[in-house]
Amino acid sequence: MYIPTERFSLWADFIERTFLEEGFKELVTNGIINGATSNPAIFKSAILTSSAYKEQIETLVDLTPKEKYEAIAIYDIQKAADILRPLYNVGDDGYVSIEVDPFLCDDADATIAEGIRLFETISRPNVMIKVPATEAGYSAMEVLAAQGIPVNATLIFSLQQALKCAEAFALAASKSGDVVDTVISVFVSRIDRAIDEKLIASKIEPGLMGIMNAAEIYNHVEELHIPKCRILFASTGVKGDDLRASYYIDELLASNSVNTAPIATIEAYVARGDKMIKLPLSYEKIDAHKVKVTNAGVDMDRVIEVQIQEGLDAFKVAFTEILSALE
């Protein structure tokens, strides 16, 4: 269900060992997905709730909790990378992402060192190292990509963040003879969940500002024509029944883009999603909705600032809970 002619890719935002052995292979073989992403929250859910990890955990003696976590995560990432490798070999994405320790988000040197170490330890060319979009992160992204390591810039909510990531990847491309694939991961639904209640009270259409924000970022980054760099739409699952399950895939369908989504969202898209390209949207349409939101008393700069911090904090909490469980 990804669309090769439009260079639109659909990735699974989920990693879990039993799933990799069963449903994941099926989705790849059937041409539904051509990549995957993970983050600390996804691994937390997998490691703490799935019995598939019990046997390996029992063998990880005399290791620190972080070393145990990495052993578990690396095994799964290698497994996913191997399943996706045939796609990668023919230039059809085939990437799986793993995130650096979220507590390194303000330390560029430590992020670079960990990114290199993870990439070398996993030892698969179709692995992307996820780096949060912080000031330290931009520096790390540039260095990693320039050294031939594919990078997934993550936790992006603002145009400013996206443009700084784009600049980092453009600089990396200018320094490297072999430009690697990079993605700029824009989080979508969290913005709507943060403001929709207020918009509904002001009789303004909900479930739209996240789309407009992502569409604006997509437009600007596409205009830069950075080699092998694409926008990736993340946080594209819906909560509750107010929006159709595939809404954030349908409405962000765009050429030269990626959408990473939960399995249930992917299944809904395959079954009954809208397969028509929707982006780009005009800046006039985007700006008109932004004015409505502002007039409703929503300070989008503040909303985005809070979302960035809450996103970082959520990954730190998930990482801490994993390590505590592995002590």
C-alpha positions in Angstrom: 0.0 0.0 0.0 3.0 2.3 -0.2 3.0 4.0 -3.6 6.3 3.6 -5.4 5.3 5.9 -8.3 4.8 8.8 -5.9 7.8 7.9 -3.6 5.3 7.6 -0.7 6.4 5.0 1.9 4.4 3.4 4.7 6.4 2.2 7.7 5.3 0.4 10.8 5.7 2.3 14.1 6.0 -0.8 16.1 8.6 -3.4 17.1 8.0 -6.5 19.2 9.7 -9.9 18.9 6.8 -12.1 18.3 5.4 -9.6 15.8 8.7 -9.6 13.9 8.4 -13.4 13.5 4.8 -13.3 12.2 2.8 -10.3 11.2 5.8 -8.0 10.3 7.1 -10.4 7.7 3.6 -10.7 6.2 3.2 -6.9 5.9 6.6 -6.7 4.2 6.0 -9.6 1.9 2.6 -8.3 0.9 3.9 -4.9 0.0 2.0 -3.1 2.7 5.1 -1.6 4.5 8.6 -1.0 3.5 10.2 0.2 6.8 9.8 0.4 10.5 10.4 2.7 13.4 10.9 2.3 17.1 11.4 4.5 20.2 11.8 4.1 23.9 8.1 4.0 24.5 7.6 1.2 21.9 10.4 -0.9 23.4 9.1 -0.2 26.9 5.7 -1.7 26.0 7.3 -4.6 24.2 9.9 -5.6 26.9 7.6 -5.1 29.9 4.5 -6.8 28.5 5.7 -9.5 26.1 6.8 -12.9 27.3 9.0 -13.2 24.2 11.8 -11.4 26.0 11.9 -13.5 29.2 14.3 -16.1 28.0 16.9 -13.6 26.7 16.6 -11.4 29.8 17.5 -14.4 31.9 20.8 -14.9 30.0 21.9 -11.2 30.5 23.7 -11.6 33.7 26.5 -9.2 35.0 25.3 -6.5 32.7 24.1 -3.0 33.5 20.4 -2.3 32.9 21.3 -0.2 29.9 23.5 -2.9 28.5 20.6 -5.4 28.9 18.3 -3.0 27.2 20.7 -2.5 24.3 21.2 -6.3 23.9 17.4 -6.8 23.7 16.8 -3.8 21.4 19.7 -4.6 19.1 18.5 -8.1 18.6 15.1 -6.9 17.5 16.5 -4.2 15.3 18.8 -6.6 13.6 15.9 -9.0 13.1 13.7 -6.2 11.5 16.7 -5.0 9.4 17.2 -8.5 8.0 13.6 -8.9 7.1 13.6 -5.5 5.4 17.0 -6.0 3.7 15.7 -7.3 0.3 13.8 -4.0 0.0 16.9 -2.0 0.9 19.0 -3.9 -1.6 16.7 -2.7 -4.5 16.4 0.9 -3.2 12.9 0.5 -1.8 13.6 2.0 1.7 13.9 -1.1 3.9 15.0 1.0 6.9 14.4 0.4 10.6 15.1 3.1 13.2 16.6 2.9 16.7 16.8 5.9 19.0 19.8 7.0 21.0 19.5 7.3 24.8 17.0 10.2 25.3 19.0 11.5 28.3 21.8 12.4 25.8 19.5 14.9 24.0 21.6 17.9 25.2 25.0 16.4 24.6 26.1 16.4 21.0 29.4 14.5 21.5 27.7 11.7 23.6 24.9 11.5 21.0 27.4 11.1 18.2 29.4 8.5 20.1 26.3 6.5 20.9 25.0 6.8 17.4 28.2 5.5 15.9 28.4 2.7 18.4 24.9 1.5 17.9 25.2 1.6 14.1 28.5 -0.3 14.2 27.2 -2.8 16.7 23.9 -3.5 14.8 26.1 -3.8 11.7 23.3 -3.4 9.2 23.4 -0.7 6.5 19.6 -0.3 6.6 19.4 1.0 10.1 18.6 4.7 10.9 19.8 6.3 14.1 17.1 8.4 15.6 18.2 11.7 17.1 15.9 14.2 18.9 15.7 17.6 17.3 17.5 19.7 20.0 20.3 22.1 19.6 22.8 19.3 20.4 20.8 17.0 18.2 21.3 19.2 15.1 25.1 19.0 15.5 24.9 15.2 16.0 22.7 14.7 12.9 25.1 16.5 10.7 28.2 14.6 11.9 26.4 11.2 11.8 25.0 11.7 8.3 28.3 13.0 7.0 30.0 9.8 8.3 27.6 7.7 6.2 25.1 6.8 8.9 21.4 7.2 7.9 19.6 9.5 10.4 16.0 9.9 11.5 15.6 13.3 13.1 12.7 12.9 15.6 10.4 14.8 17.9 9.8 17.6 15.5 6.8 19.9 16.1 7.9 23.2 14.7 9.0 24.6 11.3 12.1 26.0 13.0 13.1 22.5 14.2 12.5 21.0 10.8 14.6 23.7 9.0 17.5 23.2 11.4 17.4 19.5 10.7 17.2 20.2 7.0 20.2 22.5 7.3 22.2 19.8 9.2 21.4 17.2 6.5 22.2 19.7 3.7 25.6 20.4 5.3 26.2 16.6 5.7 25.4 16.0 2.1 27.8 18.7 1.0 30.6 17.0 3.0 30.0 13.4 1.9 30.7 11.8 -1.4 28.1 9.2 -0.6 24.9 10.9 0.6 22.8 8.8 2.9 19.0 8.7 3.4 17.6 10.9 6.1 14.1 11.7 7.3 12.7 14.6 9.3 10.0 13.1 11.6 7.1 15.6 12.2 4.7 14.7 15.0 1.1 15.3 14.0 -1.7 14.1 16.2 -0.3 15.3 19.5 -0.9 18.9 18.4 -4.5 18.2 17.7 -5.1 16.4 21.0 -3.6 19.3 22.8 -5.8 22.0 21.3 -9.0 20.4 19.9 -11.1 20.8 23.0 -10.5 24.5 22.9 -11.2 24.7 19.1 -14.5 22.8 19.5 -15.6 25.3 22.1 -14.9 28.0 19.6 -16.7 26.1 16.8 -13.6 25.6 14.8 -13.0 22.3 13.0 -10.9 20.0 15.2 -8.3 17.5 14.0 -6.9 19.9 11.4 -4.1 22.0 13.0 -1.8 19.0 13.2 -2.3 18.5 9.5 -1.8 22.1 8.6 1.4 22.3 10.7 2.8 19.2 9.1 1.8 20.3 5.6 3.6 23.7 6.1 6.7 21.9 7.2 6.5 19.5 4.2 6.2 22.4 1.8 9.2 24.3 3.1 11.5 21.2 3.3 10.5 20.0 -0.2 11.4 23.5 -1.6 14.9 23.0 -0.3 15.6 19.9 -2.5 18.0 18.3 0.0 19.5 15.2 -1.5 17.9 11.9 -0.2 16.0 13.8 2.6 12.3 13.3 3.2 9.6 14.3 5.6 8.3 11.5 7.7 4.9 12.0 9.3 4.8 10.4 12.8 2.3 10.3 15.7 -0.3 9.4 13.1 -2.6 7.2 15.1 -6.0 8.5 16.3 -7.4 8.4 19.8 -11.1 7.6 20.2 -13.7 7.6 17.5 -13.9 11.2 16.5 -11.6 10.7 13.5 -11.5 7.7 11.1 -8.7 5.3 12.0 -6.6 6.1 8.9 -7.2 9.9 9.0 -3.6 11.0 9.5 -2.4 8.7 6.7 -5.1 9.7 4.3 -4.8 13.5 4.8 -1.0 13.5 4.7 -0.5 11.4 1.6 2.3 13.1 -0.2 4.9 12.5 -2.8 8.5 11.9 -1.5 7.3 11.3 2.0 7.0 8.6 4.7 4.2 7.9 7.1 5.0 5.7 10.1 1.9 4.5 11.9 0.7 1.9 14.4 -0.4 -1.4 13.1 -4.1 -0.8 13.6 -3.8 2.4 11.7 -2.0 0.7 8.8 -4.7 -2.0 8.7 -7.4 0.6 8.6 -5.7 2.4 5.8 -5.3 -0.7 3.7 -8.9 -1.7 4.2 -10.6 1.6 3.6 -8.2 4.5 3.5 -8.1 7.2 0.9 -5.3 6.6 -1.6 -5.3 10.0 -3.3 -2.3 12.3 -2.9 -3.3 15.3 -0.7 -0.2 17.4 -0.3 1.0 20.0 -1.0 -1.6 22.3 0.5 -1.4 26.0 -0.4 0.2 28.4 2.1 -3.0 30.4 1.8 -5.1 27.5 3.0 -2.6 26.8 5.8 -2.4 30.4 6.9 -6.2 30.8 6.9 -6.6 28.0 9.4 -3.7 29.2 11.5 -5.5 32.6 11.8 -8.7 30.8 13.0 -6.7 28.9 15.6 -5.0 32.1 16.9 -8.3 33.9 17.0 -9.7 31.1 19.2 -7.0 32.1 21.8 -4.6 29.3 21.0 -0.9 30.3 21.3 0.6 27.8 18.9 4.2 28.7 19.7 3.5 27.8 23.3 1.6 24.6 22.4 4.6 23.5 20.3 7.1 24.4 23.0 5.1 22.2 25.5 4.8 19.4 23.0 8.5 19.3 22.4 9.3 19.1 26.1 6.6 16.6 26.9 7.8 14.4 24.0 11.3 14.4 25.4 10.1 13.8 28.9 7.9 10.9 27.8 10.8 9.1 26.1 13.0 9.7 29.2 10.3 8.3 31.5 9.9 5.2 29.2 13.6 4.7 29.1 13.9 5.0 32.9 11.1 2.5 33.4 12.8 0.0 31.1 16.1 0.3 33.0 14.4 0.0 36.3 12.6 -3.2 35.2 15.9 -4.7 34.0 17.9 -4.0 37.2 
